[in-house]
């Protein structure tokens, strides 16, 4: 008989009225355009496209194939449902363990994502719930990636890690998602307090890594080495810093997703964002079709930059109607307009 907590979700534990309203899937085939604009969420569209171009070394055809494959994946896996539903469908015990907690930034301004490996127990929840949780984390991390900080710092804490904490199926899935669906989102990987167990595993892990990802990996055996990358005031006491932060999961609150049930307001916000998408597309076509050396090009470039900024504003205004509130909303890190307050 499986443990009672094995499949229990946050929605089964949280107060009544705390979950998002029922998600209504698209009943018709969606165009590439629809899926692209849905995928940008609150990102500047150029930032999203540039991630794929950089990942494919500026080879446009290869980058386009990669982007289209990502859009297909987002459609097939209903990532908009993950964003809409939020934590209510996630494993409750997994949320409590704090694997993938985000707090403060490194010296480059990149949000820090903590993974205490000893907290991972592959047998404690179904594999698919671990994958759903990973996608949720990546989508939440995207909210925190504001220029000039467009990548995250991953702090992999291997203290007290044992072989039982390693989940190879999940690890390979995580790498695949990171490389193919969230490219150029990883700025730095800090492996802290690597034990002989991890060093043994590293020989197996290293060949699986993309060379670009491998080049971002740094080992830190001491607090002093960690502080080369993270200022003491941003580093928790547990890691030798001065920040008093300690992860604690806060359950969703009744009524926190009430705005998502306001159909009129949601439709108004969605219409405003769609209009902003149309304006950006129109000016981009004009801008792309003229000689970049002309004065008209600069004028259109300015118009396009303004249209892109307007789209980001409209996207942020729509977000509270299409995304369930997260732990980081409840703790004041993410505000309704998606500004970040560490």
N, C-alpha and C positions, 0 to 999 in steps of 0.2 A: 504494500500500500504506500503510495507516494505521500510525502510530507504535505501537511495542509497548506504550507506557504509556497509550495513548488510552483503553482500556477496562479496564485492570488495576485490580482492586479490592484493598482492604486485606486481605481474606481470602485472596487469592492470594499475598500476600507475608508475612503474619504466620505465626508458628510453628504447627505442628500442635497442635490441642487448645485454641486460643485463642478460637475462634468460639463463639457461642451454639449450643445444640442446635437441631435443626430446628424451625422454627415450625409449629405445627399450627393452621390456620385454622379458624374456627368453621364447623361443618358445617350449621348451621341458621340460619334468619332470626333476627336479633337485634332485640330490642325497643328502642324509644327509650330506655327506662330503662337497659338494658344498655350501650348506646352512650354515654349521658350519663355513667354512673359510670366507664366505661372512659376517657372523655375527661378527666375531672377528674384522673386520675392521682394526683399528690401535692398538688394544689391544694386549698385550702379551697373547698368547693363554692360558697359565697357569693361568693368572690372571682371565680370563673369566671363566674357569672351576672351579677355586677355589671359585668364588662367589656363584656358585650353590651348591658346597659341603658344604660351611659354612652355607648357607641358610637351608640346610637339615641336619644339625648337623652331617656331615661327613658320612651319610648313602648313600653309593654309588648308590644303586638301585634307591632310592628316588631322588637323585640329577640328575641321568641320565634321569629319567622320566620328571623332571622339565625342564632340558635343552632341551629335545626333544620337549616338549610342547612349549617352547619359540621359537625354530627354526621353528616349524609349524606356530606359530603366525606371525613370521617375514616374512615367505613365503606367507601366506594368505593375510596379510595386506600390502605386497609389501613395506617393510621398506627400501629396497634398492632404491625404487622410491622416497621415502621421502628424503633420503640422497642426491640422484642425483638432484632432483628438488629444494630442499632447500626452501628459503623464497618466491619464486615467486608464489607458490600455497597457501601461508598462508594469513590469513585475515589481510588486511592492518591496519585497525583500532586497531586490537588486538596487532599488532607489535608496534604501536605507544604508547600504554599504558604502556609498560615496565613491564608487569607481567612476572616474571621469568628472570629478567636481572641478568647477572653474572658479578661480579667485585671483584677483589682482593681475598685474602684468610683469613681464620681464624687463630687462634694461632697454630693450628695443621697443617697448610699448605693446608687445604681443601678449594677449590673454594667456594665462597659464592654466593648463588642463592637467590635474593631478590624477595619476592612476596608481594607487597602492596595490600592487599585484597580489599581495597576501590576502586581500579581501575578495579576490576572485575565486569562485567555486563553481566550476563547470557543471557539476551535478545538482546545483541548487535551484536551477530554473531551466525550462526548455530552451533549446538552442535558438529557436526562432524569436523568443523573447529577448535574448541577448542581442541578436541582430537588430531587432526593432529599437532597443535601447540605444544602440550605437548610432543608428540613423537619427534618432531624436537628438542625441548629443551633438552630432555634426550640424544639424539644422539650428539648434540653439546657439552653437558657437558662431555660426554665420552672422547672427544678430550683432555679436560683439566685435566683428571684424570691420572696423571703420578705418578708412584711409587716415594716416599712412600705415597703420597696423593692419595688414591684410592677411596675416597668418597667425597660427597659434604656436605656443611653446608647450610641448608635451613633456611633463615630468613623470618619468616612469620610476616609481619607488620600489626597488626589489628587496627591501629590508624584510627579513624573515620569510622570504619566498621559498616555497617547496615545489617539487615537480607536480604535485596535485593541483597547483594553481594555474598550470599552463593548459590552455585550450587551443590546440593546433587548428581545429576547424574554424573556430572564431577568428584566430589570428590571421589566417589566410584570407578570410572574408573581409576582415578589417583592412588589410593591405590592399586588396582588390578595390574596395570602395574608395579608399584614400587616393589611390593612383588613377582610377578611371572616372569616378563620379564627383570627387572633391579635390581636383588637382590643384597644386600650388597653394594649398591651405596650411601646409605644415612648414613652419619656419625653423624650428629647433626641437631636437629630442635630447633631453637630459636623462641619462640613466644613473640613478642615484644608488649608491651603496651596493654595487654589484657583488653578489656572493659567488661562491664556486658553482652553485646551482645555475645561476644565470649565465655565468661565463661558459659553462658547458653547453647551455642552450643557445648561446650567442653564435657558436660555431655552426649551428643548424639554421638559425634565423638569418644570419648575414647574407647568405646566397639568395635568399628570397626577396631581399630588398632591392628596389630600384636604386641604381647608383647615385642618383640625385638625393634620394631619401637617406641613403647610407652616409652621404657626405655631411648631413645635418646632425648626425649622432655624436654626442659628447658624453664621456663618462665622468662622473663626479663622485669621488669617494669620501669627501668631507664637506662640512659646511662652508669652509673657505672657498672650495672649488665651485659650489653651488652659487655663492654670492658673486662670482665673476659674471654670472648671467642674470641673477635676480638680486635686486637691492634688499638689504635686511628688513626694511620697513614693509616690503611686499611679500616677504617670505614668512611662513607661519613658524611659531615657536618650535613646533615638532621637528622642523628642519634647520633649527639653529637661528632663525630670524627673530624679529621682534613683533610680528603681527600675531594678534591673539585669535585669529580665525581658526575655527574648527568645524568641519562639516557636520551639519545636522539637517536631515530632510524634514521639510515642513509640508504637511498634507495640504491639498487644495482646499479652499474655503468655499462655503456655500455662497452662491451668487457671483463668484469672481469672473465667470464667463457669461454673465447676463447679456453683455453687449452683442455677443455672437447670435443671440436669439432675436435681436432687433432686425428683422428682415428689411424694413424700409431703409434704415440707416446703413445696413450692410450693402444693399443694392446701390444706394447713392454713392458710397465710398468706392465700390467696384466700378461704377460707371465713370467716376472722376479719374480713377487710375487708367481705365481703358482709353479715355480721351487723351490722357498724358502719353500713353503708349503710341497712339495714333500721331500725335504732334511730333514726338521724337522720331518716329519712322519717316514722316514726311520730310522733315528738315534734314535727316540723315541721307535720304535719297538725293536731295538737291546738293548737299555738301560733297557727297561722293562722286557726283557727276561733273564737277567743274575743276579747272586747273588750280592746283593748290597754291600757285604763285600769284594768283589774282587777288585784288582787294576784296572781291566778293567772297572768296574762300574764307578769309578771316572773319568777315561779317557772319557768314553761315556757321563757321566754327563756334563763334560766340553764341549764336542763336541755339545751336545744337547743345552746347554746354548748359545753357539756361534751361532748355527743354529736358535734358537729362536730370538736372537738379530738381525740376518740377516733378518729374516722375518719381524720384526718390521720396520727395515730400508726400506725394499722393499714396505711395506704397506704404509708407509709415503710418499714414492716417487710416489706411484700410486694415492694417495688421491686426488690430484688436478685434476686428469682426470676423477674421478667418483663422486666427491662431489661438489655441487655448493658452491660458496663462501658465507660466512655468514657475519652478522654484525660485528662479532669479527675478521674476516679477514680484513674487510674494515677499522676497527679502529686500526689495528695493534696489537691486542691482540694475534691472532693466525697467525703464519707465514706459508709460503708454506710448510716448513718441519715439521709443527705442533708443534714447540716449542712455549711456552707461554710467553708473555711479558706483564705483568701487568703494 
